[in-house]
Amino acid sequence: MTQSLNSPVFDYPCLLSGIVPRKGEGKLDNGQSWKTDRIDLHVQIPLDVNKGGIGFTTEMYKLDGHDKNFSTVSNLVGKHVNLKLQMVNNGKGDTTLIVVGVLPSSSNMQKTA
């Protein structure tokens, strides 16, 4: 379970290269129930050209709420977007970034040849 740290939400510009729906439930071999309701967002982030980077790196972020978000994000695949990210406590003593929204973006991302 994650808890908000009341941290600000910030934009993370990237190219949404693909999505994978992750919705289902079942039982593990040990009888424990599991359930997932999210979309995996596969994004490309430009490497830092100021440090000699050329091209992009790929990252994956989880967006909770498959039914709420699928139609919106599926229409954004192949487009520049701003991920809305927020820092949260992951319940294990660490903090992590979570996606709280995805918006279309006009982008100044670098282009590769």
Secondary structure as UniProt FT lines:
FT   STRAND          3..4
FT   STRAND          10..27
FT   TURN            29..30
FT   STRAND          33..46
FT   HELIX           49..51
FT   STRAND          56..64
FT   HELIX           66..74
FT   TURN            75..78
FT   STRAND          80..89
FT   STRAND          95..104
//
